[in-house]
Amino acid sequence: MPRPSACGCSTDWWPTITRADTFLPVTVRFAAVTEHFSARAAIGLENGFDAQGQTIALDPSLGDEADGARAWAALAEPSRGLEIDAREWPTDAAVAIATGAALRAWRMPKGAPTCLKPALLVLCRAPEEARRLWPRAAAAVAGNLFARALVAEPANRLTPANFVERMKALAEEGLTVSVLGPQELERRGYGALSAVGRAAPTGPYLVTLEWKGAGQPIAFVGKGLCFDNGGISIKPALGMEAMRADMAGAAACAGAMLALALRGAAGAAVAVLAVAENAIGADAYRPGDVLISASGRSIQVMDTDAEGRLALADALHHAITRHAPRAVVDIATLTGSIVTALGHHRAGLFGNNPTLRDALMTMGEVVGEYLWPMPIGTAHREDLNSDIADILQCAPAGRLLPDACHAAAFLKEFVGETAWAHLDIAGVETAEEDTPLAAKGAPTGFGARLLEGLVEG
């Protein structure tokens, strides 16, 4: 007997439903016997249509997640659902196929949301085992898609104040949420973040999300610039609309924390999000200003469009001094130069700890969020020497500057001896072309599954 859901829709999959499933764009079921969907995917088929409906050929050489994603992307009518025959795969691979399909099923939101979800039926050898494995995978997918949904929001709707309200709602999932607003940031001496956000109508804010698992936490620090017009160092008009995605780092951190809560992770984690809008106004900070950061270090501003590293400096200090993490990972759409170096294929990985670096590299390969190690040389730090402050925000303007390395060298000054990594995700936060897991132009949620995978349990 189908059981009605809270929204009135009928479902026949309720025995295996988890809280994470409610965040997904499809209803996922595992079974051993076909239910004769009109669209089906399997090995040995030829792409096309037959008398019974649409057929899609699976290609195991693509990888399990990618195969599931490409099968869903090939659907002519996604609303009618898909049956994937994965009985020739091990059970964990069948779960990965479902993961890929669920990720690829996400679409950019348009108009009013609907509770009607297409069905994804995955045939596998051991459905009960697949159902046991699915909740963890579903939680990671939910976190990724939550991050995508945030990045997709236009800046007139996702203002800094609205972003904070979205984060407060995560308390319903078991996270502890705390917020420092503009006055409190000023009072506590968070001069770098305060300067970045003070010209905007709302913000800045420092949002902390905590998952109170066991042990010393790992900290995630995210850049949450809900829009960035460059401030006084204003950006060119061409392409500025894409700056709604300048909060993708904070979105990834929030998605990771949601995933941890949904799966009830054993390990502890904390996310510190620097939320602001970089705007022009009478109170905007200027090139040449000297700011006093939360750490007490003075910073000479060179370019107000290099605001992300300022916001992160105060957030890193807060995460380390208030939460004593065993490691900290910051993630940000930080520099155009990392796109010059790595294109839209990998994010830049900087840091001070080989063990943390290797863990991130490995997890990136597992979840398809690929990284590439980058250097922080002595000369990169020397380029930031200032005559009137402890450090320059960035090097003076010039051609062919290693700005991604300069930014990492700057951030390193604010972490001390804590194991630290910096992920520059500019260029990978949005799919520049169709990929297995995201359609062209869609947010990727890059970093959410990567960070979630670092936490035990």
MARZA-107164 format. One record per residue: y, z negated, x of N, C-alpha, C in turn. Coordinates in steps of 0.1 Angstrom, whole numbers, plus 2048, in hexadecimal, padded with zeros to 3 digits. Atoms other than C-alpha are relative to their C-alpha. Example, Ala and Ser with C-alpha at 12.3 -4.5 7.8 and 13.67 -1.06 7.14 Angstrom:
% MARZA-107164
7F48008097D37B287B80C800809;7F58007F77F57B988980B7F87F8;
This chain:
% MARZA-107164
7F480080980080080080C800809;7F48007F882180A8108097F47FC;7F880C8028397ED81580F804800;7F27FC7FF85E7F280C8087F980B;7F88077F68767EB82880D7FA7FA;7F48078058977D782580A80A7FA;7F67F78058AA7F781F7FB8087F4;8067FA80C8938028037F780C803;8097F57FC88081D8177F27FB800;80E80480085B81D8147FA80380E;8077FE7F38468188347F27FC7FF;80E80480082181783A7FC7FB80E;8038047F282480B85E8047F1803;7FA80E7FE8307E78587F77F7808;80780A7F88127D586880380080F;7FD8007F281E7E088A80F800803;7F27FF7FE8447DE8858057F5809;7FA80B7F88597CB89E80F8027FD;7F280080187E7C389E80680C807;7FB7F47F88837DE8B97FF80D7F8;8027F38088767F98A180B8037F7;7F57FD8098937F488A80C807807;7F67FA7F98AA8018A57FD80F803;8057F37FC8968218AA80380B7F5;7FD7F680989E84389A7F38067F9;80C7FB8068798498917F77F47FD;80A80A80285D8348827F3805808;80B7FD7F784183389C7F37F97FC;80D80580481C82F8937F680680A;80B7FB7F87FC8328A77F48007F8;80D7FF8087DB83D8987F6808808;80B7F97F97BA84C8A37FC80D7F9;8047F48087B686688780D8077FB;7F47F88057CE88287D8037FE7F2;7FB80180E7E388085E80580D7FB;7FD7F38047E98A585E80F8027FD;7F27FE80180F8A5863802810801;7FD7F280081F8C785E80580580E;7FD7FD7F282C8C68827F87F7809;8098077F78148BC89D80180580E;8007FD7F28128BC8C37F47FC806;80C8037F97F48BD8D97FE80980C;8047F77F57E58CC8F87F880C7FA;8077F58047D88EF8F38068087F4;7FA7F880B7EF8FA8D780A80A806;7F67F67FC8079178D980D7FD7F7;7F480380882B9108CF80280A7F5;7FD7F780B83491E8AD7FC7FA7F3;80380580D82B91C8897F28077FC;80D7FA8058099218788017FD7F1;80180180E7FE91F8548037F17FB;7FF80E8037FF8F985580D7FA804;7F38057FB8218F586680380380E;7FB7FE7F38308F28887F67FA80B;8098057F581B8EF8A880880080D;7F98027F38288E38CA7F67FD80B;80A8027F58158E68EB8057F5809;7FD80B7F78158C69007FC80580E;8027FC7F28178CB9267FF7F3809;80180D7F98098AC93980780080E;7F98007F381A8B895980E7FC800;7F380480283B8AF94B8027F1802;7FF80E80083488A94B7FF7FB7F2;80380580E82B87492D80C7FF7F8;7F480280884E86A92180680E7FE;7F97F380185C88D9287F88097F6;8087F880983F89D9158027FC7F1;7FD80580E8458878F680E8047FC;7F27FC80386A88E8F880180F7FD;7FF7F18028668B48FB7F98047F4;8077FD80D84E8B48DE80A7FD7F5;7F780380B8688A38C880B80A800;7F57F77FF8848B98D57FD80E7FA;8047F38058708D88CB7FF8017F1;80280080F86E8CE8A680B8087FA;7F77F880887E8E788F8067F77F4;7FB80980B8818CC8737FC7F2804;80480E7FC8818A98837FF7F67F5;80180A80B8868988627F27FF7FA;80E8008068628A28587F67F8809;8088087F785488E8767F7808808;8097FA7F783A8968907F47F8803;80D8067FC81688F8987FD80580E;8037FD7F280E88E8BE7F27FC802;80E8047FC7E988F8C88007FD80F;8018057F37E787A8E77F37FA803;80E8067FE7C28728E57FA80480E;8067FC7F27BC8849078077F780B;7F98087F67D486B9187FB7F17FF;80280E8017CF8469218097FA7F6;7F780680A7DE82E90880E7FD804;7F38037FC7FB82491D80980D801;7F97F38008048499218048047F2;7FC7FD80E80384D8FB80C7F87FC;7F480880381C8318F980D806807;7F57F97F983284391380480C7F8;7FD7F48088308638FE8087FC7F4;7F880580B83C84F8E080E7FC804;7F38057FB8588408F580980C802;7F87F47FE8648639008058067F3;7FD7FA80C8638708DD80B7F87F8;7F68098078778528CF80D802807;7F47FE7F98918568EA80780D7FC;7FB7F380289587B8E48048027F1;7FD7FF80E8978768BE80E7FB7FD;7F28058038B98658C180A80C800;7F67F68018D687A8B680E7FA800;7F28048018FC8778B98037FD7F2;7FE80480E90786489A80B8097FA;7F67F98089198798807FF7FC7F1;7FF80480E92486D85E7F97F27FE;80580D80391485084C7F17FF805;80E8027FB8F384285B7F78007F4;80A80180A8D38458477F47F8804;80C8087FD8B582E8457F3809800;80B7F780089E84C8417FC80480E;8047FC7F288B8508627F48097FF;80C7F77FF87386C86B7F47F8806;80C8077FB84F8618747FC80680D;8077FC7F483F8638967F37FA800;80E8058008198608957FA80580D;8077FD7F380885E8B77F27FD7FF;80E8028007E38638B77FB7FC80E;8048057F37D28508D27F27FA7FF;80E8058007B08428DC7FF7F27FB;80180E8047B881E8D780D7FB7F9;7F48038077D38198BC8047F1801;7FC80E7FF7D17F38BD8067FC80D;7FB8037F37D77F28E280E806801;7F27F98007F580B8DE80A7F77F8;7F78088088037F48C38047F3808;7FD80B7F88007D78DB80B80380B;7F77FC7F58137EA8F680E8047FB;7F47FA80582D7F98E080D7F77FF;7F48088028457DB8D980880080D;7F88007F484F7DA8FE80780D802;7FA7F37FE8557FF90080B8027F5;7F77FE80B8677FF8DE80D7F8803;7F48087FC87F7E38EB80880780A;7F97F87F68887F890980780C7FA;7FA7F580788E8168F380C7FC7F8;7F58058088A48028DB80C7FC808;7F58037F78B97F58F880780C805;7FA7F47FC8BE8189058088077F5;7F97F980B8C88268E380C7F87FB;7F48098038DF8088DD80C804809;7F67FC7F68F18128FD80680E7FD;7FB7F38048F38368F28098007F4;7F880180B90182D8D180E7FB803;7F38057FC91D8198E180880B807;7F97F57F99268368F980480B7F7;7FD7F580992684F8DC80D7FD7F8;7F580380994183C8CA80E804806;7F27FC7FB96584A8CD8087F4802;7F880B7FC97F8348DC8097FA7F5;7F880680B9938308BC7F87F77F7;80880A80797581E8AD7FA7F5809;80580A7F696680D8CC80B7FC809;7F58067F89867FB8D77FA7F4808;80680C7FA9817DE8EF7FD7F57F6;80280B80A9857C68D27F38037F8;80C7FC80896A7D98BE7F47FF809;80C8027F79537DA8DC7FC7F1801;80380F8009557B48DE7F97FC7F3;80780380D94B7B28B97F2805800;80E7FB7FF92D7C88C07F87F7809;8088097F79237B18DC7FD7F27F9;80380C8079277928C77F58017F6;80B7FE80990F7A18AE7F27FE806;80D8027F98F479F8C87FB7F2800;80580E8018F277A8C37F57FF7F5;80A7FF80B8DD7838A47F2803806;80D7FC7FA8C27908BC7FB7F580A;80580A7F88C07708D08087FE80D;7F78027F48DB7758EB80B7F67FE;7F58098018F575C8F380C808805;7F57F77FE91776D8F280D7F7802;7F38067FE93876090080B80A805;7F57F67FD95A77190480C7F9805;7F38047FB97976B91980A80B7FC;7F67F780499877B90A80B801809;7F57FD7F79B87879198077F3806;7F880C7FC9CA76591A7F77F880A;8098087F89AB7539287FE80780E;8017F97F39A776E94380C7FE809;7F48027F89CB76A94E8007F1805;80080E7FC9C874494E7F77FD80B;80A8027F69A974596380280880D;7FD7F87F49B875D97C7F880C802;8087F37FF9A477C97580A80C800;7F57F77FF9C17919817FD80F800;8047F27FE9AE7B19887FD8067F2;8047FB80E99E7B696580C7FF7F7;7F48018099BE7A995480980B802;7F77F57FE9D37C39657FB80D7FA;8067F48059BB7DF95B8038027F1;8017FF80F9BB7D793680D7FC7F9;7F58068079DD7C892F8098097F8;7F77F78079EF7E79237FA8067F3;8077FB80C9D67EF9088037F77F4;7FD80880C9DA7E38E47F67F47FF;80A80B8009BA7CD8E87FA7FF80D;8078037F39A97BD90580A7FB80A;80E7FF7FB9A07B79207F87F47FC;80A80B8039817A291A7F680080B;80C8027F896579492F7F57FA7F7;80B80380994579391B7F47FC808;80C8057F992777F9267F48007F6;80C8018089047859177F57F9808;80A8077F98E976D9207F28007F9;80E8028048C376E91C7FA7F4807;80480D7F98B774B9237F17FF802;80E8017FC8957529327FE7F680B;80480A7F588473F94E80680580D;7FC7FD7F289173D97280F804801;7F37FC7FD8B074898380380E7FB;7FE7F38068C076697180380B80A;7FA7F47F98C678997D80C8047F7;7F47FD8078E979497480380E800;7FB7F28028F57B596780F8007FD;7F280080191A7BD96A80480F7FC;7FD7F28059287DB95680F8037FE;7F37FB8029487EF9568018047F1;7FE7FD80E9547F093280D8067FC;7F37F98039728079317FF8097F4;8027F980C97381290D80780D7FF;7FA7F37FE98B82D9168087FE80D;7F88007F399C83693780880D801;7F77F47FE9BA84D93880680080E;7FB8017F29C184395C80B7F7802;7F48087FF9DE82D95580C808805;7F57F97FA9FE8369687FC80C808;8067F47F89E884C97F7F88087F6;8067FB80C9E185F95F7F680C804;8097F57FE9C387795D80580D7FB;7FD7F38079C689C9567FA8007F2;80580080E9C28A49317F28067FF;80D7F98019A48BB9377F57F6803;80C8097FE9858A69328037F27FD;7FD80E80299788692A7F87FA7F4;80880580C9848839097F37FA804;80C8067FC96587B91C8017F2805;7FE80E7FB97485A9287FD7F67F6;80680A8099678499097F37FB805;80D8047FA94784791E8027F780C;7FD8087F49588329397FB7F17FE;80680D80294781392A7F1801800;80E7FE80092482192F7F97F5809;80680A7F891D80794A7FE7F37F8;80180C8099247EA9327F68027F5;8097FD80B9117FC9177F17FF805;80E8017FA8F27FE92E7FC7F2802;80380E7FE8F47D99367FD7FA7F2;80280580D8F77D19117F28047FA;80D7FB8058D97E79097F57F9807;80A8077F98C57D79247FE7F27FB;80180E8068CD7B49167F98007F2;8067FF80D8C47BF8F37F1802802;80F7FE7FE8A27CC9007F97F3804;80680D7FC89B7AB9117FE7F77F5;80180980C8A27988F17F58057F7;80A7FB80988D7AF8DC7F27FE805;80E8027FB86F7AC8F37FD7F1803;80280E7FC8747878F97FD7FE80E;8038007F187578A91F7FF7F2805;80280D7FA86876D93380B7FC80A;7F68037F688277094E80E8007FA;7F28028048A776794C80980C804;7F67F67FC8C478094D80D7FD7F9;7F38018058E978194880880D802;7F87F47FE90179E94380F7FC7FE;7F280280092679C94A80780D7FF;7FA7F380393B7B893B80F7FF800;7F28007FF95E7C094480580B7F7;7FD7F880B96C7CF9248108027FF;7F17FD80198F7E092380280E7FD;7FC7F28019A280091E80B80280A;7F67FD7F69B680F93B80B8097F9;7F77F98089D681A92A80E800807;7F27FF7FB9FB8229308087F87F6;7F7807808A1580A92380A7F9808;7F58067F9A337F592C7FB7F580A;80680B7F7A1C7DA93B7F5806809;80B7FB7F7A057F294E8027FD80E;7FF8027F19FD7EA97280380D807;7FA7F57F8A0A80198D7F980280D;8037FE7F2A008119AD8097F8809;7F88087F8A0C7FA9C88007F17FD;80180E804A077DA9B47F67F9809;80A8097F99F57BD9C57FB7F67F5;80780980A9DC7AB9AE7F87F5806;80980B7FB9CB78A9B37F47FF7F7;80C8008089A778C9A87FB7F27FE;80680D80499177099A7FB7F980D;8058067F498376B9BD80B7FB809;7F58047F89A57659CB80580A80A;7FC7F57F79A67859DF80B8087FA;7F57F78059C579A9DD7FC80E802;8037F18009C27BF9D580C8087FE;7F57F68019DB7DA9DB7FC80C7F8;8037F58089DA7F49C080580D806;7FC7F37FB9DB8189CB80080B7F6;8027F680A9D082B9AC7FC7F97F4;80480780C9CF81D9897F48077F9;80C7FA8059B48369817F37FC807;80B8067FA99D8239987FE7F27FB;7FF80D80799D80797F7F27F97FF;80D80580297780297C7FC7F580A;8038097F69737F199D8087F37FF;7F880D80298F7D89957F97F87F5;80780880B97E7CE9747F37FA805;80D8057FC95C7CB9858027F580A;7FE80B7F696B7B59A18007F37FA;80080C80797379A9897F37FD7F9;80D80380795379E9757F57FC80A;80A8047F693E79C9948027F2805;7FD80E7FC94F77C99F7FC7F77F5;80480980B94A76D97D7F17FF7FF;80F80180192577697C7FA7F880B;8068077F591E76899E8047F1800;7FB80E7FF93374899D7FC7F87F3;80380780D92B73F9787F17FF7FD;80E7FF8049067499767F67FF80C;8098027F48F874699A7F48097FF;80C7F78018E17659967F980280D;8087FD7F48C576D9AD80380E805;7FC7F37FC8D27909AE80A8057F5;7F77FA8098EE7A499E80180F802;8007F18008EF7C999580C8047F7;7F57FB8089107D998A7FD80F7FD;8027F38049107FA97880D8067F9;7F37FB80592E81197180180F802;7FB7F27FE93B83496C80C7FF809;7F58047F795082E98B80880B806;7F97F67F895884D99F7FC80E7FE;8037F280195A87299D7F880580D;8067FB7F394F8749C27F07FE800;80F80180192B8689B97FA80C7F9;8057F38079288879A280180B80B;8007F67F593389C9C07F47FF809;80B8037F791888C9D57F38037FA;80E8008068FB88A9BC7FF8097F4;8017F880C9048A199F7FD7F77F4;80480780C8F789797D7F27FD7FF;80F8027FF8D48909897FC7F1803;80380E7FC8D586D99880D7F8800;7F580A7FE8EC84E9998007FB80E;7FF8067F28F88409BA7FD7F2800;80480E7FE8E98209C68057FA80D;7FA8077F48FC8099DE7FB7F27FF;80480F8018F47E59E77FF7FA80E;8018087F48EE7CAA017F27FB802;80E8078008C97C29FB7F680B7FF;80B7F58018AC7DAA037F67FD7F5;80A80380A8947C79EC8058047F2;7FA7FD80D8AB7CB9CE80180F7FF;7FF7F28008B27EF9D87F38077FD;80D7F980288D7F89D97FB7FD7F2;80580380D8867E69B88078097F6;7F87F78098A27FB9A77FB80E802;8057F37FE89681B9B77F28027F9;80D7FF8068728159AB8018007F1;7FF80180E87C80B98880780D7FA;7FA7F380489382A9867F680B7FE;80B7F680187584098D7F77FE7F4;80980480C86182E9728068057F3;7FA7FD80D87A83395680880D800;7F97F380088985496180F7FF801;7F28027FE8AB84596A80280080F;8027FF7F28AC85298D80D7FD808;7F58057F78C18439AA7FE80780E;8017FC7F28C984D9CD8097F7809;7F98097F88D38359E980C806807;7F47FB7FA8F68399F78057F580A;7FC80A7F5907828A1580D7F97FD;7F38077FF92280EA198027FD80F;7FE8017F192E813A3D80B7F7803;7F58087FB9457FDA5280D8087FE;7F47F980195E819A518058017F2;7FC80080E95E81AA2B8087F37FD;7F880C80296A7F6A2B80D800807;7F47FF7F89837FCA4680A8097FA;7F77F8808992817A318087F97F6;7F980880B99C7FCA188097F5806;7F780A7FA9B07E7A3080E8027FB;7F38008059D27DEA2280A7F8808;7F68087F99F37D2A328057F57F8;7FA80A8099FD7BDA147F67F97F7;80B8078089DC7B2A047F37FF808;80D8027FA9B97A8A0C7F880E801;8077F48019AC7CAA0280780B7F8;7FB7F58089B77EC9F57F58027F4;8087FD80B9A97F59D37F880D803;8077F47FC9A08189E080980680C;7F97F97F59AA82E9FE80C8087FB;7F57F88039CB8409FE7FB80E7FC;8047F38049CA8629ED7FE80A80B;8037F57F69BB87FA017F48087FB;80B7F78049A189AA007F37FB806;80D8037FB97C895A037FD7F2804;80280F7FD97D86FA027F27FC7FB;80D80680595C85C9FF8027F57F6;7FC80A80996984A9E17F57F77FA;80B80880594783F9D47FC7F580A;8038097F694182E9F580B7F6802;7F48097FF96481F9F67FF7F67F4;80180980B95E8119D37F57F5802;80B80A7FD93D8019DD8047F680B;7FB8097F694D7F39FC80A7F57FB;7F78098069687E49E77F97F57F8;80880980994F7D49CE7F87F6809;8088087F793B7C69EB8077F3804;7F880B7FD9587AF9F37FF7F57F6;80080A80A95379C9D37F37FA7FC;80D80580392E7949D47FB7F680A;80480A7F692B77F9F47F2803805;80D7FE7FB90777A9FE7F58027F6;80A7FE80B8F777F9DC7FA80E801;8067F38018DE79B9DA8078097F6;7F77F98098F27B79CB7FD80F801;8017F18018EF7DC9C080A8057F7;7F57FA8089097F39B27FB80E7FD;8047F38058FF81199D80C8087FA;7F57F880591982C9997FA80B7F8;8077F780A90D83F97A80980B7FB;7F87F480492A8589777F880C802;8087F47FF9198799707F38007F9;80D8008068FA86C9608007F87F2;7FF80780D9078589428008097F4;8017F680B90887892D7F880B805;8087F57FC8EF89492E80880D801;7F87F47FE9008B293C7F980D7FC;8097F68058E38C89317F47FA7F9;80C8058068C48C491C7F77FA80A;80A8067F78AD8AB92D7F57FB7F6;80B80580988B89E9208047F57F7;7FD80C80889A87E91480D8007F8;7F47FF8078BC88890880580E7FE;7FA7F38038CD8A68F880D802808;7F47FD7F98E98B890980C7FA7F9;7F480680590A8A59057FE7F27FA;80380D8058F98858F98017F580B;80180B7F68FD86390A7F17FE803;80E8027FC8DE85B91E7FB7F1800;80480E8008DF83591D7FB7FC80E;8058027F28D98379438037F1804;7FF80D7FA8D38159527FA7F57F7;80580B8098C78019337F27FD803;80E8037FD8A28069397FE7FC80F;8008037F18A780495F8027F1802;7FD80E7FE8B77E295D7F67F77F8;80A8088078A07D59427F37FE807;80D8017F98827DD9578007F780C;8008097F588E7C69737FD7F27FD;80280E8058897A795E7F27FD7FD;80E80380286779695D7FD7FD7F2;80580480D85279193F80180A7F5;
